[in-house]
Structure formats: structure tokens, C-alpha cells
Amino acid sequence: MIQETLFNEDRFKYSERLNPKISTGKGPVGKYCKDCDNCRRKEYHNKVYYKCKLLGNSNDTGTDIRLKWPACYYFKQDI
């Protein structure tokens, strides 16, 4: 029996410098998701996840962000 891959696992691997949300445009140079006011911290099942307010708040990885991603076009300065 041969085990076949059902999903393209490359789509789940993100580079440290790649922000998939940046397709709308780049934000300020030297700013990251962690510096943005849209960044939210979510605790779920004793784990911490970071979400972007603009992407929604689901329990799925589709709305997860990484704090080290470069800022996108919708960057809003954290006050």
C-alpha cells in the first residue's frame, strides 16, 4: 500500500519574513504585526494564539498571525 499526500503541506510552512496578508500592500518599514493595534492575543485550550482584528476571530489557523511578520498595508500604530 502506498500512502499518498492529501494536502500540499508547503502551504502550511511560512517563512519568518513572509506575511501572506501583505498581498494588499506593504506597511511601514521596520514595523511588525506585534506593533499593530489590530493584533489580538487569544487564549484557547491553554495555548496562546495571535489574531488580526481585521481577519476575524476563529478557532482556525486561517486567522492566526505571527508577531514577527512585517506589517501589512492596514498597519495601525499601537498606542
N, CA, C and O of each residue as an XYZ file, in Angstrom:
316
protein
N       0.848     -1.179      0.000
C       0.000      0.000      0.000
C       0.892      1.240      0.000
O       1.863      1.319      0.752
N       0.556      2.186     -0.834
C       1.297      3.440     -0.919
C       0.470      4.545     -0.285
O      -0.711      4.708     -0.590
N       1.112      5.308      0.610
C       0.418      6.420      1.251
C       0.606      7.671      0.408
O       1.732      8.085      0.130
N      -0.493      8.259      0.010
C      -0.441      9.462     -0.800
C      -0.712     10.685      0.052
O      -1.448     10.619      1.037
N      -0.119     11.791     -0.329
C      -0.329     13.050      0.372
C      -1.663     13.642     -0.061
O      -1.928     13.787     -1.255
N      -2.499     13.981      0.911
C      -3.814     14.547      0.598
C      -3.782     16.054      0.440
O      -4.590     16.628     -0.290
N      -2.841     16.695      1.130
C      -2.775     18.155      1.117
C      -1.378     18.603      0.724
O      -0.398     17.898      0.969
N      -1.292     19.746      0.130
C       0.003     20.353     -0.165
C       0.520     20.978      1.118
O       0.076     22.060      1.504
N       1.438     20.323      1.772
C       1.901     20.787      3.080
C       2.771     22.027      2.993
O       3.027     22.659      4.018
N       3.237     22.399      1.804
C       4.044     23.612      1.652
C       3.239     24.866      1.987
O       3.805     25.874      2.412
N       1.936     24.806      1.800
C       1.127     25.995      2.078
C       1.031     26.281      3.574
O       0.641     27.381      3.967
N       1.378     25.310      4.408
C       1.328     25.498      5.849
C       2.655     25.984      6.410
O       2.740     26.309      7.594
N       3.684     26.038      5.588
C       5.008     26.463      6.028
C       5.224     27.910      5.599
O       5.215     28.211      4.405
N       5.413     28.790      6.548
C       5.636     30.190      6.237
C       7.049     30.580      6.614
O       7.567     30.170      7.653
N       7.649     31.357      5.781
C       8.966     31.890      6.083
C       8.825     32.918      7.197
O       7.755     33.497      7.381
N       9.890     33.140      7.928
C       9.861     34.124      9.012
C       9.573     35.518      8.472
O       8.995     36.353      9.168
N       9.976     35.765      7.238
C       9.830     37.112      6.679
C       8.597     37.257      5.793
O       8.357     38.330      5.239
N       7.824     36.205      5.656
C       6.683     36.225      4.746
C       5.384     36.471      5.503
O       5.058     35.748      6.445
N       4.662     37.473      5.093
C       3.343     37.738      5.639
C       2.350     37.526      4.510
O       2.296     38.346      3.594
N       1.561     36.456      4.540
C       0.642     36.195      3.432
C      -0.426     37.269      3.272
O      -1.054     37.350      2.216
N      -0.646     38.083      4.275
C      -1.643     39.142      4.198
C      -1.084     40.382      3.500
O      -1.818     41.344      3.276
N       0.202     40.370      3.156
C       0.865     41.540      2.603
C       0.519     41.753      1.122
O       0.972     42.722      0.513
N      -0.271     40.862      0.553
C      -0.644     40.989     -0.851
C      -1.405     42.280     -1.120
O      -1.467     42.739     -2.261
N      -1.980     42.866     -0.082
C      -2.702     44.133     -0.252
C      -1.748     45.317     -0.261
O      -2.152     46.423     -0.620
N      -0.512     45.117      0.118
C       0.481     46.186      0.137
C       1.299     46.139      1.405
O       0.859     45.607      2.425
N       2.482     46.692      1.337
C       3.379     46.682      2.489
C       3.084     47.849      3.415
O       2.624     48.907      2.986
N       3.358     47.633      4.688
C       3.184     48.676      5.687
C       4.480     49.434      5.914
O       5.397     49.344      5.098
N       4.572     50.172      7.002
C       5.777     50.940      7.301
C       7.001     50.032      7.462
O       6.907     48.934      8.009
N       8.121     50.503      6.986
C       9.369     49.748      7.081
C       9.786     49.645      8.542
O       9.736     50.629      9.280
N      10.195     48.458      8.956
C      10.658     48.245     10.324
C       9.545     47.980     11.326
O       9.813     47.863     12.522
N       8.313     47.884     10.871
C       7.186     47.589     11.751
C       6.711     46.161     11.509
O       6.806     45.636     10.400
N       6.202     45.550     12.568
C       5.769     44.157     12.519
C       4.349     44.033     13.054
O       3.801     44.984     13.614
N       3.765     42.872     12.882
C       2.408     42.627     13.378
C       2.313     42.884     14.877
O       1.282     43.348     15.363
N       3.374     42.587     15.609
C       3.350     42.793     17.059
C       3.217     44.267     17.431
O       2.800     44.577     18.547
N       3.561     45.184     16.526
C       3.487     46.620     16.785
C       2.133     47.217     16.408
O       1.889     48.400     16.650
N       1.261     46.417     15.826
C       0.000     46.915     15.279
C      -1.123     46.869     16.321
O      -1.177     45.964     17.154
N      -2.005     47.849     16.259
C      -3.146     47.916     17.165
C      -4.198     46.856     16.831
O      -5.053     46.555     17.664
N      -4.146     46.291     15.630
C      -5.104     45.256     15.234
C      -4.724     43.871     15.751
O      -5.504     42.927     15.621
N      -3.548     43.743     16.329
C      -3.073     42.461     16.852
C      -3.786     42.141     18.164
O      -3.839     42.965     19.078
N      -4.331     40.931     18.235
C      -5.050     40.486     19.426
C      -4.457     39.184     19.933
O      -4.024     38.343     19.145
N      -4.437     39.019     21.245
C      -3.975     37.790     21.880
C      -5.198     36.976     22.272
O      -6.137     37.505     22.867
N      -5.189     35.693     21.939
C      -6.314     34.831     22.252
C      -5.813     33.578     22.958
O      -4.891     32.919     22.478
N      -6.411     33.254     24.084
C      -6.086     32.030     24.797
C      -7.191     31.021     24.531
O      -8.375     31.315     24.690
N      -6.781     29.827     24.122
C      -7.731     28.782     23.771
C      -7.097     27.430     24.095
O      -6.021     27.108     23.592
N      -7.757     26.652     24.924
C      -7.243     25.341     25.345
C      -5.835     25.440     25.926
O      -4.954     24.654     25.577
N      -5.635     26.392     26.798
C      -4.359     26.596     27.490
C      -3.196     26.917     26.560
O      -2.041     26.671     26.909
N      -3.482     27.456     25.398
C      -2.458     27.900     24.461
C      -2.755     29.338     24.076
O      -3.886     29.806     24.209
N      -1.738     30.031     23.602
C      -1.897     31.425     23.200
C      -1.762     31.521     21.688
O      -0.824     30.985     21.097
N      -2.713     32.214     21.073
C      -2.708     32.448     19.643
C      -2.829     33.943     19.408
O      -3.435     34.657     20.207
N      -2.259     34.410     18.322
C      -2.360     35.820     17.976
C      -3.193     35.948     16.718
O      -2.992     35.231     15.738
N      -4.130     36.877     16.770
C      -5.075     37.095     15.686
C      -5.030     38.549     15.250
O      -4.672     39.436     16.025
N      -5.398     38.777     13.999
C      -5.550     40.138     13.494
C      -7.039     40.479     13.542
O      -7.878     39.715     13.064
N      -7.346     41.606     14.111
C      -8.737     42.019     14.235
C      -9.425     42.092     12.870
O     -10.630     41.862     12.769
N      -8.672     42.405     11.836
C      -9.244     42.546     10.503
C      -9.540     41.207      9.837
O     -10.356     41.137      8.919
N      -8.879     40.143     10.297
C      -9.074     38.817      9.703
C     -10.169     38.025     10.384
O     -10.628     37.019      9.841
N     -10.593     38.447     11.546
C     -11.629     37.738     12.267
C     -11.068     36.985     13.456
O      -9.860     36.970     13.694
N     -11.966     36.364     14.193
C     -11.579     35.674     15.416
C     -12.184     34.278     15.391
O     -13.269     34.048     15.925
N     -11.472     33.354     14.768
C     -11.959     31.985     14.717
C     -10.998     31.083     15.485
O      -9.923     31.516     15.899
N     -11.388     29.853     15.665
C     -10.508     28.879     16.304
C      -9.742     28.084     15.255
O      -9.320     26.955     15.508
N      -9.566     28.666     14.099
C      -8.890     28.030     12.982
C      -7.554     28.727     12.723
O      -7.381     29.892     13.080
N      -6.628     28.028     12.113
C      -5.315     28.606     11.823
C      -5.373     29.650     10.711
O      -4.411     30.394     10.520
N      -6.459     29.716      9.990
C      -6.585     30.675      8.899
C      -6.553     32.122      9.348
O      -6.236     33.007      8.554
N      -6.874     32.375     10.594
C      -6.861     33.749     11.097
C      -5.693     34.006     12.040
O      -5.597     35.086     12.623
N      -4.800     33.022     12.199
C      -3.620     33.215     13.038
C      -2.614     34.122     12.338
O      -2.505     34.123     11.111
N      -1.895     34.880     13.123
C      -0.800     35.688     12.600
C       0.440     35.411     13.436
O       0.362     34.841     14.524
N       1.559     35.816     12.917
C       2.811     35.709     13.662
C       3.294     37.108     13.980
O       3.245     38.006     13.140
N       3.758     37.277     15.198
C       4.179     38.595     15.655
C       5.369     39.133     14.871
O       5.549     40.349     14.789
N       6.182     38.261     14.296
C       7.387     38.691     13.588
C       7.155     38.971     12.108
O       8.093     39.326     11.394
N       5.912     38.816     11.635
C       5.624     39.144     10.249
C       5.748     40.645     10.031
O       5.410     41.419     10.926
N       6.225     41.077      8.866
C       6.265     42.513      8.575
C       4.847     43.075      8.470
O       3.910     42.375      8.084
N       4.718     44.320      8.814
C       3.397     44.969      8.816
C       2.811     45.020      7.409
O       3.534     45.148      6.421
N       1.488     44.919      7.343
C       0.798     44.990      6.060
C       0.281     46.416      5.824
O       0.532     47.328      6.612
N      -0.427     46.570      4.745
C      -0.965     47.868      4.341
C      -1.894     48.471      5.398
O      -1.984     49.691      5.531
N      -2.578     47.612      6.142
C      -3.556     48.073      7.130
C      -2.956     48.302      8.511
O      -3.684     48.351      9.503
N      -1.653     48.441      8.582
C      -0.976     48.673      9.862
C      -1.547     49.914     10.550
O      -1.735     50.963      9.934
N      -1.810     49.759     11.829
C      -2.333     50.859     12.637
C      -1.420     50.963     13.870
O      -1.265     49.994     14.614
N      -0.836     52.103     14.073
C       0.135     52.288     15.154
C      -0.486     51.990     16.503
O      -1.528     52.547     16.851
N       0.157     51.104     17.271
C      -0.282     50.754     18.626
C      -0.030     51.943     19.540
O       1.063     52.510     19.552
N      -1.034     52.309     20.291
C      -0.909     53.482     21.180
C      -0.617     53.044     22.587
O      -0.478     53.882     23.479
